[in-house]
Amino acid sequence: MRLKVAVLPGDGIGPEVMKVATKVIRTLADISGFEFQSQEYPIGGAALDATGFPLPKTTLDACLDSDAVLLGAVGSAKFDSLPQNRRPEAGLLQLRIALGGFANLRPAMAYSSLTECSPLRAAIVAGADILFVRELLGGLYFGEPRGFDAATHSAFNTMRYSESEIERVARVAFEQARQRKSKVTSVDKANVLETSQLWRSVVKRVAQSYPDVALDHFYVDAFAMHLVTTPQRFDVVLTENLFGDILSDEAAAITGSLGMLPSASIGGAVNLYEPVHGSAPDIAGRNLANPLGAIASAAMMLRYTAALHREADEMETAIRSVLAQGYRTADIHRSPSEQQVSTTEMGSLVEEALTGAVIRRQAYHAV
């Protein structure tokens, strides 16, 4: 099969982690026999520098003409004086709308070899494996009206959801739960917000079509506490845009770093894959960034877009293997007994582990 991917390195550490992730995919493609085609396009601050727009038409057209989009990170303080719709982050929001991916999947798990990297006690995080299903195209980030009122020296945003927006993302969550532990936790603020009251009502209705999946509800503030005190109790967590953004970042405490977390935005014309971390300008260009979130995002691309489930599993197994051997990038390096490695060295280690696993698998089936 052929997988055509638009690669958007973006800003800060984005180009560094994308270089590593695409190299790992290319290696896997070469030894597994699928065709991987990729080309880079600018977005965010890099696009503003090159074209004056955070999402140039050439970039958007290339994304819509691809099987998938793989993105590094966007964001640069040098553009903070620009209007909101001209900043690097606006390019990402525009891209999400154009691609139409309304369900953002963000897994967060406690790797058995990384429990010492979490600020939480090992007994708390051990075995935790959560999939956040975040609604991506509604809520405060996109609701209208929004803006500043100079006359009253105030600003305003609008949180808005329709039943159809809630229902479609809820169905994604329940379908994902059927492939995991058959449990959905819906997070809202239904004791205060009308949008959350609608959210809870629609989720309850959708749940009736999935009698095999257990459903419970949490207020967002209570869930935020339980996420770092009893994370093992959760499986699939369904929530709206803003809550999902914040809570899935909080879940980095389970793995020890935002650099470990991947994501997939699905449900639209073209799926978008990106690590959860930001552009991290303070370490950009220093070969310090953790590429594992980007590599794991690439694995999600193989699973959800290309249906290459075996290859996706092998990429994720390679990540676990390298971590089990004690290799760490700076963000997860905690002990003198571990070996700190650079961005490119971590990528090479994953490549080596992946290559070895695929060759052994091929040799076994050849016998």
C-alpha positions in Angstrom: 0.0 0.0 0.0 1.0 3.7 -0.4 0.8 6.2 2.5 1.0 9.8 1.3 1.7 12.2 4.2 2.0 16.0 4.5 4.6 16.7 7.1 4.3 20.1 8.9 7.4 20.5 11.1 6.2 23.9 12.4 8.1 25.8 15.1 10.6 25.3 17.9 11.4 21.7 18.5 8.8 20.6 15.9 11.3 20.2 13.0 13.6 18.2 15.3 11.0 15.6 16.4 9.4 15.4 12.9 12.8 14.6 11.4 13.2 11.7 13.8 9.6 10.5 13.5 9.6 10.4 9.7 13.0 8.7 9.7 11.6 5.9 11.9 8.5 5.5 9.6 10.7 5.4 6.5 12.8 2.7 8.0 9.8 0.7 8.9 8.3 1.2 5.5 11.5 0.0 3.8 11.6 -3.3 5.8 7.9 -3.9 6.0 7.1 -3.3 2.3 4.6 -0.4 2.3 5.3 2.8 0.4 5.7 6.0 2.5 5.6 9.3 0.6 6.1 12.5 2.5 6.8 16.2 1.8 7.2 19.1 4.2 5.2 22.2 4.2 5.3 25.3 6.5 2.7 26.1 9.3 2.6 28.5 12.3 5.5 30.8 12.9 7.6 29.3 10.1 4.8 29.9 7.7 4.4 33.5 8.9 8.1 34.1 8.3 8.0 32.6 4.8 4.6 33.8 3.5 3.0 36.1 6.0 0.2 33.6 6.8 0.1 31.0 9.6 -1.6 28.5 7.2 -0.6 29.2 3.6 -3.0 27.9 0.9 -0.3 25.7 -0.5 0.0 23.9 2.8 -3.7 23.5 3.2 -4.1 22.2 -0.3 -1.3 19.7 0.2 -2.9 18.5 3.5 -6.3 18.0 1.9 -4.6 16.0 -1.0 -2.8 13.7 1.5 -3.8 10.5 3.3 -2.7 12.0 6.6 -1.0 15.0 8.2 1.9 14.7 10.6 2.6 17.9 12.6 5.4 18.9 14.9 4.4 22.0 17.0 3.4 25.6 16.5 4.0 28.7 18.6 6.5 31.5 18.8 6.6 34.4 21.2 7.9 36.7 18.5 4.4 36.9 17.1 2.6 37.6 20.3 1.9 41.2 19.3 -0.2 40.1 16.2 -4.0 39.8 16.3 -5.2 36.4 17.5 -6.2 35.3 14.0 -2.7 36.0 12.6 -0.6 34.2 15.3 1.0 30.8 14.7 -1.7 29.0 16.8 -4.4 30.3 14.4 -2.8 28.2 11.6 -3.4 25.1 13.7 -7.0 26.0 14.5 -7.7 26.8 10.9 -6.1 23.4 9.8 -8.3 21.5 12.3 -11.4 23.1 10.9 -10.4 22.5 7.3 -9.5 18.8 7.9 -12.7 18.3 10.0 -11.2 15.9 12.6 -13.7 16.4 15.5 -12.4 13.7 17.8 -9.0 14.1 19.4 -7.6 10.9 20.8 -4.9 11.4 23.4 -3.5 8.2 25.1 -1.7 8.5 28.4 -0.2 5.4 30.0 2.3 4.5 32.7 5.2 2.7 31.1 6.3 0.0 33.6 9.9 1.2 33.1 9.1 4.9 33.6 7.2 4.9 37.0 10.2 6.6 38.6 9.9 9.5 36.1 6.4 10.5 37.3 6.1 13.0 40.1 3.4 10.7 41.4 4.1 7.6 43.5 4.8 4.5 41.5 1.9 2.7 43.3 -0.5 5.4 42.1 0.5 5.4 38.4 1.4 1.7 37.9 -1.0 0.2 35.4 -2.7 3.4 34.5 -3.8 3.5 30.8 -6.2 6.2 29.8 -7.5 7.3 26.4 -8.8 10.8 26.3 -11.4 11.5 23.6 -11.5 15.3 23.4 -14.1 17.1 21.3 -11.9 19.3 19.0 -14.0 21.7 16.9 -16.5 23.2 19.4 -16.6 25.0 22.7 -14.7 28.1 23.7 -12.0 27.8 21.1 -14.5 28.2 18.3 -17.6 29.7 19.8 -18.9 33.1 18.6 -19.1 35.9 19.5 -15.7 36.4 21.0 -13.4 39.4 21.3 -12.6 42.6 23.3 -14.9 45.4 24.3 -12.8 48.5 24.6 -15.6 50.6 26.0 -16.0 48.3 29.0 -12.4 47.2 29.2 -13.5 43.6 29.1 -13.1 40.5 26.9 -15.5 37.7 26.1 -15.7 34.1 24.7 -18.6 31.9 24.0 -18.9 28.2 24.9 -21.4 26.7 22.5 -22.3 23.0 21.6 -25.0 21.4 19.6 -26.5 18.0 20.2 -25.0 16.7 17.0 -21.5 17.8 17.9 -21.7 16.0 21.2 -23.3 12.9 19.8 -20.7 12.3 17.2 -17.7 12.5 19.5 -19.5 10.5 22.2 -20.0 7.7 19.7 -16.2 7.7 19.0 -15.6 7.3 22.7 -17.9 4.4 23.1 -16.5 2.7 20.1 -13.0 3.1 21.4 -14.1 1.8 24.8 -15.4 -1.4 23.2 -11.8 -2.1 22.0 -10.4 -1.5 25.5 -12.0 -2.1 28.9 -15.6 -1.1 28.0 -15.8 1.9 30.3 -16.4 5.6 29.5 -16.0 8.4 32.0 -17.7 11.6 30.8 -16.3 14.8 32.2 -18.3 18.0 32.4 -19.4 20.9 34.7 -23.2 20.1 34.6 -23.8 21.7 38.0 -23.0 25.1 36.6 -22.9 25.2 32.8 -25.8 24.8 30.4 -23.5 23.4 27.7 -22.4 20.7 30.2 -26.0 19.9 31.1 -26.7 19.3 27.4 -23.4 17.4 27.1 -24.5 15.0 30.0 -27.9 14.5 28.5 -26.7 13.6 25.1 -24.0 11.3 26.4 -26.5 9.4 28.5 -28.7 9.0 25.4 -25.8 7.7 23.3 -24.9 5.3 26.0 -28.2 3.5 25.5 -26.9 2.2 22.2 -23.9 0.7 24.0 -25.3 -1.5 26.8 -22.0 -3.4 27.0 -20.0 -0.2 27.9 -20.2 1.2 31.5 -20.7 4.9 31.8 -20.0 7.3 34.7 -19.9 11.1 35.0 -17.4 13.4 36.8 -17.4 17.1 37.3 -14.2 18.5 35.8 -12.7 19.7 39.1 -13.2 16.4 40.8 -11.8 14.5 37.8 -8.7 16.7 37.9 -8.0 15.5 41.4 -8.8 11.8 40.7 -6.6 11.9 37.6 -3.5 12.3 39.8 -4.7 10.3 42.8 -6.5 7.3 41.3 -5.7 7.2 37.6 -6.0 3.5 37.4 -9.8 3.7 37.7 -10.2 5.3 34.3 -10.3 3.9 30.8 -11.8 6.1 28.1 -12.4 9.7 29.2 -14.8 11.8 27.1 -14.8 15.5 27.4 -15.3 18.9 25.6 -12.5 20.9 24.0 -11.2 23.1 26.8 -11.5 20.6 29.5 -9.9 17.9 27.3 -7.0 20.2 26.5 -6.2 20.9 30.1 -6.8 17.4 31.5 -4.8 15.5 28.9 -1.9 17.8 29.6 -2.3 17.1 33.3 -2.1 13.4 32.4 1.5 13.9 31.5 2.2 13.4 35.2 1.4 9.8 34.6 4.2 9.3 32.1 6.5 12.0 33.5 6.6 14.4 30.5 4.5 16.0 27.8 7.1 14.8 25.4 5.8 11.2 25.8 2.2 11.9 24.7 0.9 11.4 21.2 -2.4 12.4 19.6 -4.7 11.7 16.7 -7.5 13.9 15.4 -9.9 11.8 13.5 -13.4 11.9 11.9 -12.8 14.4 9.1 -11.6 14.3 5.6 -8.0 13.8 6.6 -6.6 12.7 10.0 -4.1 14.8 11.8 -1.4 13.4 14.0 0.8 15.4 16.4 2.6 15.1 19.7 0.8 16.9 22.6 3.8 19.0 23.6 4.3 22.6 22.4 7.1 24.2 20.5 9.4 24.5 23.6 11.5 27.4 22.2 13.9 27.2 25.2 15.4 23.9 24.0 14.8 24.3 20.3 17.9 23.5 18.2 19.7 21.9 21.1 19.0 18.2 20.3 17.3 17.8 23.7 13.7 17.3 22.8 11.9 14.0 23.5 10.8 12.6 20.1 8.8 9.7 21.5 5.5 11.6 21.4 6.1 12.3 17.7 7.1 8.7 17.0 4.0 7.4 18.9 1.8 9.8 16.9 3.3 8.3 13.8 2.3 4.9 15.1 -1.3 6.1 15.6 -1.2 7.3 12.0 -0.3 3.8 10.9 -3.2 2.4 13.0 -6.0 4.8 12.3 -5.3 5.9 8.7 -3.3 3.1 7.1 -4.9 0.2 9.1 -1.3 -1.1 9.6 -2.1 -2.4 13.0 0.8 -4.8 13.3 3.3 -2.2 12.3 1.8 0.3 14.7 2.1 -2.2 17.5 5.7 -2.9 16.5 6.5 0.9 16.7 5.0 1.1 20.2 6.8 -2.0 21.3 10.1 -0.5 20.1 9.4 2.5 22.3 8.8 0.4 25.3 11.9 -1.7 24.6 14.2 1.3 24.5 12.7 2.7 27.7 13.1 -0.6 29.4 16.8 -0.5 28.6 17.1 2.7 30.6 17.6 5.2 27.8 16.1 8.7 28.6 15.9 12.1 27.0 16.6 15.0 29.4 12.9 15.5 30.3 12.5 12.0 31.7 16.1 11.5 33.0 15.9 11.0 36.7 18.5 8.5 37.9 22.3 8.2 37.4 21.8 4.6 36.5 19.9 5.7 33.4 21.6 6.8 30.2 20.7 10.3 29.0 20.5 10.5 25.2 19.8 13.2 22.6 16.8 13.6 20.3 18.5 11.9 17.4 20.1 9.2 19.6 16.6 8.3 20.9 15.3 8.1 17.4 18.2 5.8 16.3 17.6 3.5 19.3 13.9 3.2 18.4 14.9 2.5 14.8 17.3 -0.2 15.9 14.7 -1.9 18.2 12.1 -1.7 15.5 14.3 -3.1 12.8 15.3 -6.0 14.9 11.8 -6.8 15.8 10.5 -6.7 12.3 13.4 -8.8 10.9 12.8 -11.4 13.6 9.1 -11.5 12.8 9.8 -11.9 9.1 12.4 -14.6 9.7 9.9 -16.5 11.9 7.2 -16.4 9.3 9.7 -17.4 6.6 10.5 -20.7 8.3 
